[in-house]
């Protein structure tokens, strides 16, 4: 947490939605300080994007007040607001004929002269933003030619170039492979730790949220809301309740969702280390339920490496996990 007396963003008894009869959530009293990395989580359709757009001033709240650095959001002039907050949306409306560097340069428009010209300081900020996001090599390429991951990095670079105290991002890791998602998370953490930016992002990526978030805002169905450290929301059961489904279980010990196979046939795995761990994973995927002392057993031996399956009636040994899996599927 920062020592700043005034949070970057606060809300007071905030109600969001489109009409008072169709409110998404109400009574939200939120606070974000410099250096905070906040993840907004929740099932599809609960209103995460609406909340983010409301905080950014793109939607009007139904009730309550939003403040940026202690100033009511509704009273901030449009040109001033562009220097107070930047936002990266999942669907960007930039013309496909623009080149990557031109997109990033748009972040400096709030600071440009009336003619739109930029000085050497602006150019330096643009170059630094592109370097931080590893998209300098994309500078001359058309936005329409970029991959989803490349395009997302360019829009994040634009937000960095805008140099605002708070950055809001809607699903910044959507449609991006795992290594690129981790790169973006590392970049956002760097913005909060080294440059003391406040960052709020909505996401469906629970793994990254549990790994990187300073705090989670958890928006649930019916307008329920919870906030806290990732670990607190796991221990309280709020994460499990928010994503509850008859077919899906949240494992508090691993922080992951898995198929509900409580009705699956029980099986015991006897072995150690990574071999036992990944054998159990394979068996769960096949619909079995791991249970110590079960009649069905898999014994893993290392010399030679074998998987032996025993049941009440027979016993079979296999030289590979794949052959064991094939046998179990045919039972």
N, C-alpha and C positions, 0 to 999 in steps of 0.2 A: 504494500500500500504506500501511496505517496504521502508526504507531509503537507501537501497543499491543503489550505483550509476550505477552499471551494471546489467541490467535485466538478469534473468536466461536464457531466450530464446528470440531471436529477429529474424524477417525475413525482408528481404529487396527486394522489388519488385519481390516477389516470384510467379512463375507460376508452378502449379502442374498438373499432368496428366501422360500420357504415351508417347505421341508424340506431337510435336508442333501443328499438325493439329487436335489433339483431347485433347486439354487442358481442364481441369476441371474448373480451376479458375486462374486468373492472377492478378498481381499488389497487392499481399497481403503483407502488412506491419504490422506485428503483434509484440506484446511485452508481455512477461509474467515475473512477478517479484516474488521473494520469498514471500510465504504466499498467493498467488493468487489461487483461485479455479475457473477454467475456464471450462465452458460447451460448447461443440461443438454440435450445433443442425442443423437439416435440414431434408427435406423429404428423403425417401428411394432413393438410387441410385445417390445422388448428388456428392458423393466423400468424405464423412467424414472420412472413414477409410483410403483412399488414402492420404488425408491431414495429418492425424495423423502419418501414416507410413513414410511420407516424412519428417515430423518434427523430427521423431525418427531416421532418417538415413537409414530406410529400403527400401525406394524408392528414386531415384535421382530426384531432381527438374528439370523441363524443363528449367527454367530460374530463376535467382535471387540467393540470398544467405541466408543461415540459420546460426545463431551463437548461441553457448552455452557459456554463461558467456563471451561473447565478442570474442570467438574463432570460426573461420569458421568451420562448422560441417564437411565438407569434408576433413579438415586437421587433424582431431582428430583420433589418432590411435584407432583401434578396442578395445584393452584392456583398454585404457583410457576412451573411450566412455561408456563402461560398468559401469564406476564409476561416469559418468556425468548424465546419464538418464536411467530409467528403464521403461519397457513397458509391459502392460498386454493386450493381445489380446483376442478376443472372442473365437477364435479357437486356443487352446493351443496344441502343438505337444508333450507334455511330455509323456513318456512311461507309459502305464497304470499299469505296474508292480512296479512303484515307489510308495513309501509310502509318506504320506503328509509331514512328517518332512524332507524327502529327497528332496522334491520339494522346500521347503522353504530354505533348505541348499544351493541350487543352487545359491541363491542370494548372497552368500558369495564367490563364486568362483573367482570373479575379484580380491579379496583381499588375496586369499589363496597362499601358497608357490607353487613353481614349481611342487612339488609332489602332490599338491591338499589337503594337510593336513590343518586343521584349529586349531586355538588356543582357549584358554578359552574365550577371548573377542568375537570371532566369535560365539561361542556356546551361549554366553549370548545374543548377538544380535538376534540370531535365536529364542531363547526362548521368548524374549521380543516381537518380531514381531508376533509370534503365539499367545501370550497372548493378544496383542492389537486387533487382528482380531478374538478373541474368537474361535480359532481352535486348542488350545492345546490338547483338548480331541481327536482330529482326528489324532494325530501325527503318530500312528502306523497303520492307515488304508490305504489300497491301494487307489490310486486316482480313479481307476475304480469303487470302491465301494461307492464313495461319490455322494451326490446329486449335482445338478447344483449350488445351493447356497453355499454348503460346498466347492466345488471345486473352486469356484470363490474367496472365502475368503482365501484359501490356496495360490492361485496365487498372490493375493494382499499382503499376508504375505511375499511371496518371494520377491516382489518388495520393500517392506519396509525393509527387511533384506539387500537388495542391497545397501540401504542407499545412494541414489543419490539425488541431489538437485531438480530434476524434475521427476515426475512420470506421465506417459501417459497411459490412459486406454481406450480401445475400447469396448463400450457397457458393462460396468461392472455390470449393473443391469439387463441385459437380462436374461429371463427365471427364474427370482427370484420373489417370492411373495412380496407384499407391505411391510410388517414389515421388511423383510431382506433388501429390497432396502433402507429403511430409515436407518437401521443400517449401511449399507455401506456408505451412505452419511454422517452420523455422524462421521464415522471413517475418511473419506477423509477431512472433515472440521477440525477434530482434527489434522490431519497431517499438514494442512496449518496453523492453529492457534498456536498450541503448539510447533511444530517442524519446522515451517517456510518452509515447502516444497512447491514447486510450483506443482500444479496438473492440468492436462488437461484431460478431459474425453469426449468422444462422447456418445451421448445417444438419444433415442427417447422420454425420459420421461420428457415432458414439465413441469408437476407439480413439480417434484423434482428440475428442473432447475430454475424455478421461485422462489422456496423456498430457495435454497441453493447457487446458483451461485454468485460469486463476479462479474463475467462478462460472457457474452454469445458471442460466435462466431456463427453467423447465416449464414450458407452456403445454398444458394438457387439454384433452377434450372437455368441453363444457366450461372452458374458461378457468380451469384450475391452474394455479401457478405456484412454483416453488423455486427457491434460489439458495445457493450455498456452494461450498467446495464440492468438486466432483465426488470426493470420498464420502462427504456428508450425505449427499443424495443417494449414494449406493447404500450406505448403512441405514438410512431412514426408510428405505424401501420406496422412495418417491420415483426413482427411475424405473423400477420394476412395475409399479402401478401405472405409470404414464404410458407404457408400451405393452400393457397386459394383453395377452391373447391366449385363447385356449390351445393354440398350436405352437406357441413360442414361449420359452422360459428365459428369464434373465438370471444368469449365474453370478451371484454376488462375489464369489471367490475369484472369478476371472474377469469380471466386468464385460462379459460378452453375452449375446443372445444365442440361443440354440433351439433346435426343434424340441418340442415336448414329447419325449419318448418314455414317459412314466409308465405307459401301458406296454412297453416293449418287453421282449423276453429277457429275463435277467441273465447275466453272464459275468463270470469272475475272470480277471486277468492277473496272472502271476508272472511278474518280471520286474525289471528295474530300469530307471533312467528313461532316455528318449525312446527306446524301443517300446517300453510299456506305455508311455504317454501317447505315441502316435498309433499304437495298436488300439488303444481305447478310443481314440478319435475316429478311427476307421470303423470300429464296431458300433459306435453311436450313430455314425452316418448310415450304417446298414440297418438301423432300427432297434438295436439292442440297448438294454439298460445295464450299466456297469453296477454290479452289486457283489460285494465281498461275501464269499461263502455260497454263491449260487451253484446249482447242480452242474450247469454248463460251465466249462472252464477253458481258458486258453493259457497254456504254459509256454513261456518264451525261454529257449535255451540258447546260449551264445556259442558253444563249442560242440558240434557245429551249429550254426545259426538255424534254428527251426522254430516253428509255431505248431504246437500240438493242441488240437481241440479234442476235448473229452466230454461226453454226455453220459446219460444213464446206460446207453446201449453200446456205444462204440468209442473208438479213439482213432484219430488220424493225425499224421504229422505232415507238415508242409515246409518246403525250403524257402518260401517267400510269403510276405504278407498278402500279395495279390492272389496267390493260390488259395490261401486261407479264406480270403474274402469271396472268391468264386465258389468255394465249397459251401460257405454259409448261405450264399444267395440261392443255391440250388436245394437247400434243405426243405 
